[in-house]
Amino acid sequence: MKFHLKDLSLHYRVEGEGVPILLLHGRPTDHEAMVGAFEPIFSERTGYRRIYVDLPGMGRTSGGSWLMGNDDVVDVLLQFMDSLVGERPFLIAGFSYGGYIARGILYKRMAQVAGLMLLVPAVTPGEDIQLPEPRIFGHDTARFNQYPQPLVDRFAPLVVAHDTAVIDRLGEILGGLQRADQVTLARIGENYKFPFAVDDLPEPFEKPVLIFTGRHDAVIGYEEAGDLAKTYPRATYITLDRAGHAAHLEQAAVFNLLVHEWLDRVEESLRS
C-alpha cells in the first residue's frame, strides 16, 4: 500500500486489527526487518494492527525531494498516522535509527502514544559515544558466505553471535540494504539531528516502555540507552551478553518474552 504526500510515495504494510502499532526499521534497511522481528510475536496474540513502513530513502518508498532532515521524516509519519488511525492511541516500536525517529514522534504527539519500544536505539546521533570492543561468539562464521561479500562486510559489525540460526535470519535485513536510496539518505542525513531536545518532554511519559540492547553493540553502544531509560518512569531496560546491534536475533527468546511482557503492561495501562 502507498501513502502519497507531494512527490513522496510511502510504502507500508498492515497486518491484523486492533490497537495500532507503528513499527520503524533501522537505517538503511526496510520494513521486512521489523516484520521478521515482530510477526512471530503477534502470531501468538491478537488485538493489534501492525503498521510496517519503509522510511524515506529506504525500501519501496520513493520520492520526497523536499525532505531535508529527520524532523521532516517525523512530520511525514505524523501525517501518515493521522490519515490511517486519526486520533486513536497508538504504540511505537523503533529499531536503531527507527528508535530515534520514534522518540521524535513521542516528543510531538506524546498524548496519543500509548507505549514505546526501543530496540538497540540510536540515542545521540552524530556525537561521540562509548562503544564496547567488538566480540564474536559462536562457530558458524563460514555460513556468512551464503551472502554477497559486500553485504557480509556490512553485516560484520552488526552480528556478534555467529550461530546458524542468527546468520540464516540476516535475509530479513539483506533486501533493505540492497534497495536503499543513498542520495535521499545523504540529503536527510545532512540534518540528522532534530532541531529540538527530543528527550526534554513537557512532562514525564507515564506509559509502558521497553528498551532492549546488546552488551557488545559496537555500532551504537548500550550505555546511553541505559541513561535514556531514566527519563521514562515506566521503562524496563535490559542489556544482554552475547548480543550486539542485532540483539533481537541473537537473543530471540528473551526479546520475544520481553515484548510480550511490554504488551501485557500496555494492555493493563489501556484498561486503566
TIGU-45963 format. One record per residue (C-alpha): residue in one letter; residue number from 1; x, y, z. Coordinates in nm, 4 decimals. Layout:
+------+------+----------+----------+----------+
! resn ! resi !        x !        y !        z !
+------+------+----------+----------+----------+
!    A !  NUM !        X !        Y !        Z !
...
+------+------+----------+----------+----------+
//
This chain:
+------+------+----------+----------+----------+
! resn ! resi !        x !        y !        z !
+------+------+----------+----------+----------+
!    M !    1 !   0.0000 !   0.0000 !   0.0000 !
!    K !    2 !   0.1041 !   0.3602 !  -0.0565 !
!    F !    3 !   0.0576 !   0.6895 !   0.1240 !
!    H !    4 !   0.1160 !   0.9900 !  -0.1034 !
!    L !    5 !   0.2346 !   1.3327 !   0.0098 !
!    K !    6 !   0.3578 !   1.5746 !  -0.2564 !
!    D !    7 !   0.6095 !   1.3660 !  -0.4569 !
!    L !    8 !   0.6623 !   1.1176 !  -0.1723 !
!    S !    9 !   0.5214 !   0.7662 !  -0.2116 !
!    L !   10 !   0.5460 !   0.5994 !   0.1300 !
!    H !   11 !   0.5224 !   0.2214 !   0.1134 !
!    Y !   12 !   0.3543 !   0.0461 !   0.4049 !
!    R !   13 !   0.2043 !  -0.2872 !   0.5050 !
!    V !   14 !  -0.0715 !  -0.3526 !   0.7578 !
!    E !   15 !  -0.1360 !  -0.6773 !   0.9416 !
!    G !   16 !  -0.4136 !  -0.7565 !   1.1900 !
!    E !   17 !  -0.6773 !  -0.5480 !   1.3649 !
!    G !   18 !  -0.6899 !  -0.3693 !   1.6979 !
!    V !   19 !  -0.4586 !  -0.1276 !   1.8758 !
!    P !   20 !  -0.2368 !   0.0378 !   1.6124 !
!    I !   21 !   0.1380 !  -0.0127 !   1.6469 !
!    L !   22 !   0.3764 !   0.1752 !   1.4187 !
!    L !   23 !   0.6948 !  -0.0243 !   1.3534 !
!    L !   24 !   1.0015 !   0.1687 !   1.2355 !
!    H !   25 !   1.3081 !  -0.0083 !   1.0963 !
!    G !   26 !   1.6753 !   0.0868 !   1.1081 !
!    R !   27 !   1.8924 !   0.2637 !   0.8514 !
!    P !   28 !   1.9367 !   0.1547 !   0.5772 !
!    T !   29 !   1.7080 !  -0.1496 !   0.5988 !
!    D !   30 !   1.3330 !  -0.1619 !   0.5343 !
!    H !   31 !   1.0072 !  -0.2865 !   0.6868 !
!    E !   32 !   1.0991 !  -0.6526 !   0.6332 !
!    A !   33 !   1.3437 !  -0.6302 !   0.9253 !
!    M !   34 !   1.0547 !  -0.5371 !   1.1553 !
!    V !   35 !   0.8206 !  -0.7979 !   1.0078 !
!    G !   36 !   1.0786 !  -1.0658 !   1.0820 !
!    A !   37 !   1.1278 !  -0.9402 !   1.4366 !
!    F !   38 !   0.7655 !  -0.8865 !   1.5399 !
!    E !   39 !   0.5329 !  -1.1126 !   1.3413 !
!    P !   40 !   0.6411 !  -1.4247 !   1.5353 !
!    I !   41 !   0.5298 !  -1.2407 !   1.8487 !
!    F !   42 !   0.1972 !  -1.1258 !   1.7088 !
!    S !   43 !   0.1239 !  -1.4717 !   1.5734 !
!    E !   44 !   0.0724 !  -1.5620 !   1.9394 !
!    R !   45 !  -0.1578 !  -1.2749 !   2.0375 !
!    T !   46 !  -0.4421 !  -1.0855 !   1.8754 !
!    G !   47 !  -0.5746 !  -0.7321 !   1.9082 !
!    Y !   48 !  -0.3014 !  -0.5319 !   1.7334 !
!    R !   49 !  -0.2950 !  -0.3575 !   1.3973 !
!    R !   50 !   0.0680 !  -0.3724 !   1.2897 !
!    I !   51 !   0.1720 !  -0.0865 !   1.0619 !
!    Y !   52 !   0.5053 !  -0.1508 !   0.8917 !
!    V !   53 !   0.6526 !   0.1336 !   0.6863 !
!    D !   54 !   0.9501 !   0.1811 !   0.4583 !
!    L !   55 !   1.1022 !   0.5055 !   0.5824 !
!    P !   56 !   1.2049 !   0.7723 !   0.3288 !
!    G !   57 !   1.5092 !   0.6756 !   0.1271 !
!    M !   58 !   1.4641 !   0.3077 !   0.2077 !
!    G !   59 !   1.2797 !   0.0018 !   0.0850 !
!    R !   60 !   0.9983 !   0.0674 !  -0.1622 !
!    T !   61 !   0.9368 !   0.4251 !  -0.0517 !
!    S !   62 !   1.0285 !   0.6731 !  -0.3241 !
!    G !   63 !   1.0362 !   1.0473 !  -0.3817 !
!    G !   64 !   1.0409 !   1.3069 !  -0.1075 !
!    S !   65 !   1.2767 !   1.5525 !  -0.2759 !
!    W !   66 !   1.1697 !   1.8172 !  -0.0218 !
!    L !   67 !   1.2761 !   1.6121 !   0.2817 !
!    M !   68 !   1.5767 !   1.7891 !   0.4309 !
!    G !   69 !   1.6201 !   1.6173 !   0.7660 !
!    N !   70 !   1.4769 !   1.3811 !   1.0233 !
!    D !   71 !   1.2383 !   1.6472 !   1.1541 !
!    D !   72 !   1.0706 !   1.6292 !   0.8122 !
!    V !   73 !   1.0605 !   1.2485 !   0.8360 !
!    V !   74 !   0.8766 !   1.2724 !   1.1699 !
!    D !   75 !   0.6255 !   1.5182 !   1.0252 !
!    V !   76 !   0.5566 !   1.2846 !   0.7317 !
!    L !   77 !   0.4922 !   0.9948 !   0.9693 !
!    L !   78 !   0.2560 !   1.2056 !   1.1805 !
!    Q !   79 !   0.0536 !   1.2966 !   0.8714 !
!    F !   80 !   0.0574 !   0.9312 !   0.7677 !
!    M !   81 !  -0.0697 !   0.8162 !   1.1086 !
!    D !   82 !  -0.3352 !   1.0895 !   1.1106 !
!    S !   83 !  -0.4656 !   0.9531 !   0.7806 !
!    L !   84 !  -0.4564 !   0.5922 !   0.8984 !
!    V !   85 !  -0.5633 !   0.5978 !   1.2651 !
!    G !   86 !  -0.6913 !   0.9513 !   1.3279 !
!    E !   87 !  -0.6878 !   1.0460 !   1.6958 !
!    R !   88 !  -0.6731 !   0.6882 !   1.8298 !
!    P !   89 !  -0.3932 !   0.5997 !   2.0710 !
!    F !   90 !  -0.1116 !   0.4042 !   1.9106 !
!    L !   91 !   0.2105 !   0.2290 !   2.0059 !
!    I !   92 !   0.5543 !   0.2798 !   1.8533 !
!    A !   93 !   0.8393 !   0.0327 !   1.8158 !
!    G !   94 !   1.1675 !   0.1566 !   1.6703 !
!    F !   95 !   1.4843 !  -0.0315 !   1.5749 !
!    S !   96 !   1.8148 !   0.1655 !   1.5882 !
!    Y !   97 !   1.7537 !   0.4737 !   1.3669 !
!    G !   98 !   1.3837 !   0.3917 !   1.3923 !
!    G !   99 !   1.4173 !   0.4350 !   1.7681 !
!    Y !  100 !   1.5443 !   0.7892 !   1.7150 !
!    I !  101 !   1.2507 !   0.8674 !   1.4857 !
!    A !  102 !   1.0132 !   0.7071 !   1.7392 !
!    R !  103 !   1.1337 !   0.9480 !   2.0064 !
!    G !  104 !   1.0715 !   1.2374 !   1.7688 !
!    I !  105 !   0.7132 !   1.1210 !   1.7247 !
!    L !  106 !   0.6758 !   1.0855 !   2.1012 !
!    Y !  107 !   0.8041 !   1.4401 !   2.1515 !
!    K !  108 !   0.5452 !   1.5830 !   1.9119 !
!    R !  109 !   0.2498 !   1.3561 !   1.9904 !
!    M !  110 !   0.3038 !   1.2271 !   2.3462 !
!    A !  111 !  -0.0642 !   1.2434 !   2.4431 !
!    Q !  112 !  -0.1509 !   0.9953 !   2.1681 !
!    V !  113 !   0.1312 !   0.7444 !   2.2250 !
!    A !  114 !   0.0196 !   0.4563 !   2.4481 !
!    G !  115 !   0.3543 !   0.2769 !   2.4694 !
!    L !  116 !   0.7107 !   0.2855 !   2.3370 !
!    M !  117 !   0.9502 !   0.0030 !   2.2493 !
!    L !  118 !   1.3120 !   0.0843 !   2.1566 !
!    L !  119 !   1.5335 !  -0.1876 !   2.0087 !
!    V !  120 !   1.9078 !  -0.1009 !   2.0169 !
!    P !  121 !   1.8107 !   0.2661 !   1.9791 !
!    A !  122 !   2.0346 !   0.5381 !   1.8392 !
!    V !  123 !   2.0372 !   0.7840 !   2.1295 !
!    T !  124 !   2.2630 !   1.0802 !   2.0386 !
!    P !  125 !   2.3370 !   1.0567 !   1.6650 !
!    G !  126 !   2.6429 !   1.2426 !   1.5433 !
!    E !  127 !   2.8052 !   1.2650 !   1.8858 !
!    D !  128 !   3.0895 !   1.0636 !   2.0325 !
!    I !  129 !   2.9582 !   0.7598 !   2.2154 !
!    Q !  130 !   3.1166 !   0.4887 !   2.4250 !
!    L !  131 !   3.1432 !   0.1662 !   2.2243 !
!    P !  132 !   3.2430 !  -0.1750 !   2.3557 !
!    E !  133 !   3.5232 !  -0.3732 !   2.1975 !
!    P !  134 !   3.3987 !  -0.5971 !   1.9122 !
!    R !  135 !   3.3377 !  -0.9579 !   2.0176 !
!    I !  136 !   3.2460 !  -1.2727 !   1.8274 !
!    F !  137 !   3.0604 !  -1.5701 !   1.9779 !
!    G !  138 !   2.9626 !  -1.8930 !   1.8041 !
!    H !  139 !   3.1319 !  -2.1034 !   1.5425 !
!    D !  140 !   2.9429 !  -2.0805 !   1.2119 !
!    T !  141 !   3.1204 !  -1.7752 !   1.0676 !
!    A !  142 !   3.1700 !  -1.9545 !   0.7350 !
!    R !  143 !   2.7943 !  -1.9535 !   0.6835 !
!    F !  144 !   2.8169 !  -1.5809 !   0.6090 !
!    N !  145 !   2.9376 !  -1.6908 !   0.2655 !
!    Q !  146 !   2.5778 !  -1.7525 !   0.1569 !
!    Y !  147 !   2.5520 !  -1.3727 !   0.1227 !
!    P !  148 !   2.7383 !  -1.1485 !  -0.1266 !
!    Q !  149 !   3.0734 !  -1.0342 !   0.0129 !
!    P !  150 !   2.9979 !  -0.6573 !   0.0152 !
!    L !  151 !   2.6916 !  -0.7277 !   0.2285 !
!    V !  152 !   2.8890 !  -0.9573 !   0.4560 !
!    D !  153 !   3.1235 !  -0.6665 !   0.5208 !
!    R !  154 !   2.8258 !  -0.4552 !   0.6270 !
!    F !  155 !   2.6792 !  -0.7346 !   0.8418 !
!    A !  156 !   3.0031 !  -0.7934 !   1.0310 !
!    P !  157 !   2.9701 !  -0.5052 !   1.2827 !
!    L !  158 !   2.6057 !  -0.5922 !   1.3474 !
!    V !  159 !   2.6342 !  -0.9566 !   1.4428 !
!    V !  160 !   2.8364 !  -1.0903 !   1.7350 !
!    A !  161 !   2.6657 !  -1.4311 !   1.7641 !
!    H !  162 !   2.7815 !  -1.6325 !   1.4634 !
!    D !  163 !   2.5278 !  -1.9094 !   1.5055 !
!    T !  164 !   2.3440 !  -2.0745 !   1.2181 !
!    A !  165 !   2.0014 !  -1.9616 !   1.3426 !
!    V !  166 !   2.1169 !  -1.5996 !   1.3607 !
!    I !  167 !   2.3004 !  -1.5884 !   1.0297 !
!    D !  168 !   2.0131 !  -1.7516 !   0.8434 !
!    R !  169 !   1.7807 !  -1.4709 !   0.9587 !
!    L !  170 !   2.0007 !  -1.1966 !   0.8193 !
!    G !  171 !   1.7983 !  -1.2200 !   0.4994 !
!    E !  172 !   1.5412 !  -1.0069 !   0.6848 !
!    I !  173 !   1.7914 !  -0.7214 !   0.6562 !
!    L !  174 !   1.9516 !  -0.8031 !   0.3221 !
!    G !  175 !   1.6731 !  -0.6768 !   0.0942 !
!    G !  176 !   1.6584 !  -0.3375 !   0.2607 !
!    L !  177 !   2.0322 !  -0.2856 !   0.2270 !
!    Q !  178 !   2.0058 !  -0.3515 !  -0.1452 !
!    R !  179 !   1.7111 !  -0.1160 !  -0.2001 !
!    A !  180 !   1.8349 !   0.1892 !  -0.0086 !
!    D !  181 !   1.8366 !   0.5230 !  -0.1955 !
!    Q !  182 !   2.1713 !   0.6627 !  -0.0893 !
!    V !  183 !   2.1075 !   1.0060 !  -0.2448 !
!    T !  184 !   1.7929 !   1.0616 !  -0.0376 !
!    L !  185 !   1.9584 !   0.9227 !   0.2751 !
!    A !  186 !   2.2548 !   1.1556 !   0.2313 !
!    R !  187 !   2.0267 !   1.4594 !   0.1953 !
!    I !  188 !   1.8261 !   1.3690 !   0.5067 !
!    G !  189 !   2.1495 !   1.2923 !   0.6879 !
!    E !  190 !   2.2705 !   1.6486 !   0.6435 !
!    N !  191 !   2.0163 !   1.7456 !   0.9121 !
!    Y !  192 !   2.0166 !   1.4198 !   1.1010 !
!    K !  193 !   1.9785 !   1.5625 !   1.4498 !
!    F !  194 !   1.6408 !   1.7038 !   1.5474 !
!    P !  195 !   1.6233 !   2.0835 !   1.5933 !
!    F !  196 !   1.4700 !   2.0253 !   1.9379 !
!    A !  197 !   1.5798 !   1.8450 !   2.2552 !
!    V !  198 !   1.4000 !   1.5216 !   2.1748 !
!    D !  199 !   1.4069 !   1.3806 !   2.5279 !
!    D !  200 !   1.3156 !   1.7064 !   2.7027 !
!    L !  201 !   0.9478 !   1.6173 !   2.7313 !
!    P !  202 !   0.6985 !   1.8670 !   2.8792 !
!    E !  203 !   0.6026 !   1.6094 !   3.1415 !
!    P !  204 !   0.7059 !   1.2524 !   3.2283 !
!    F !  205 !   0.5904 !   0.9874 !   2.9818 !
!    E !  206 !   0.3884 !   0.7616 !   3.2108 !
!    K !  207 !   0.3210 !   0.4798 !   2.9631 !
!    P !  208 !   0.4951 !   0.1408 !   2.9389 !
!    V !  209 !   0.8394 !   0.1481 !   2.7778 !
!    L !  210 !   1.0807 !  -0.1312 !   2.6837 !
!    I !  211 !   1.4437 !  -0.0633 !   2.5876 !
!    F !  212 !   1.6276 !  -0.3723 !   2.4579 !
!    T !  213 !   2.0034 !  -0.3566 !   2.3909 !
!    G !  214 !   2.3110 !  -0.5732 !   2.3307 !
!    R !  215 !   2.6103 !  -0.5546 !   2.5650 !
!    H !  216 !   2.8503 !  -0.5941 !   2.2709 !
!    D !  217 !   2.6860 !  -0.3473 !   2.0318 !
!    A !  218 !   2.9838 !  -0.1865 !   1.8586 !
!    V !  219 !   2.7567 !   0.0209 !   1.6296 !
!    I !  220 !   2.5663 !   0.2404 !   1.8766 !
!    G !  221 !   2.6699 !   0.1028 !   2.2155 !
!    Y !  222 !   2.4383 !   0.0361 !   2.5078 !
!    E !  223 !   2.5286 !   0.2708 !   2.7924 !
!    E !  224 !   2.3439 !   0.5748 !   2.6567 !
!    A !  225 !   2.0265 !   0.3700 !   2.6243 !
!    G !  226 !   2.0551 !   0.2987 !   2.9961 !
!    D !  227 !   2.0735 !   0.6719 !   3.0625 !
!    L !  228 !   1.7735 !   0.7224 !   2.8343 !
!    A !  229 !   1.5734 !   0.4740 !   3.0408 !
!    K !  230 !   1.5997 !   0.7095 !   3.3375 !
!    T !  231 !   1.3793 !   0.9614 !   3.1558 !
!    Y !  232 !   1.0853 !   0.7189 !   3.1417 !
!    P !  233 !   0.9222 !   0.6371 !   3.4792 !
!    R !  234 !   0.7808 !   0.3070 !   3.3467 !
!    A !  235 !   1.0788 !   0.1832 !   3.1478 !
!    T !  236 !   1.2172 !  -0.1673 !   3.1511 !
!    Y !  237 !   1.5779 !  -0.1546 !   3.0314 !
!    I !  238 !   1.7894 !  -0.4595 !   2.9541 !
!    T !  239 !   2.1306 !  -0.5141 !   2.8011 !
!    L !  240 !   2.2211 !  -0.8718 !   2.7163 !
!    D !  241 !   2.5504 !  -1.0523 !   2.6940 !
!    R !  242 !   2.6183 !  -1.2366 !   2.3671 !
!    A !  243 !   2.4262 !  -0.9725 !   2.1727 !
!    G !  244 !   2.5192 !  -0.6747 !   1.9577 !
!    H !  245 !   2.3293 !  -0.4488 !   1.7193 !
!    A !  246 !   2.1216 !  -0.7483 !   1.6058 !
!    A !  247 !   2.0260 !  -0.8272 !   1.9657 !
!    H !  248 !   1.6710 !  -0.9342 !   1.8750 !
!    L !  249 !   1.8148 !  -1.2080 !   1.6527 !
!    E !  250 !   2.0946 !  -1.3092 !   1.8849 !
!    Q !  251 !   1.8720 !  -1.3274 !   2.1936 !
!    A !  252 !   1.5417 !  -1.4012 !   2.0210 !
!    A !  253 !   1.3780 !  -1.5929 !   2.3068 !
!    V !  254 !   1.4422 !  -1.3142 !   2.5577 !
!    F !  255 !   1.3359 !  -1.0494 !   2.3050 !
!    N !  256 !   1.0054 !  -1.2254 !   2.2375 !
!    L !  257 !   0.9417 !  -1.2745 !   2.6085 !
!    L !  258 !   1.0057 !  -0.9092 !   2.6954 !
!    V !  259 !   0.7973 !  -0.7739 !   2.4075 !
!    H !  260 !   0.5086 !  -0.9910 !   2.5282 !
!    E !  261 !   0.5613 !  -0.8530 !   2.8797 !
!    W !  262 !   0.5655 !  -0.4959 !   2.7431 !
!    L !  263 !   0.2385 !  -0.5616 !   2.5600 !
!    D !  264 !   0.0891 !  -0.7023 !   2.8804 !
!    R !  265 !   0.1751 !  -0.3741 !   3.0516 !
!    V !  266 !   0.0334 !  -0.1757 !   2.7610 !
!    E !  267 !  -0.2969 !  -0.3625 !   2.7818 !
!    E !  268 !  -0.3167 !  -0.3044 !   3.1553 !
!    S !  269 !  -0.2451 !   0.0658 !   3.1000 !
!    L !  270 !  -0.5130 !   0.0958 !   2.8311 !
!    R !  271 !  -0.7702 !  -0.0592 !   3.0648 !
!    S !  272 !  -0.6966 !   0.1853 !   3.3465 !
+------+------+----------+----------+----------+
//
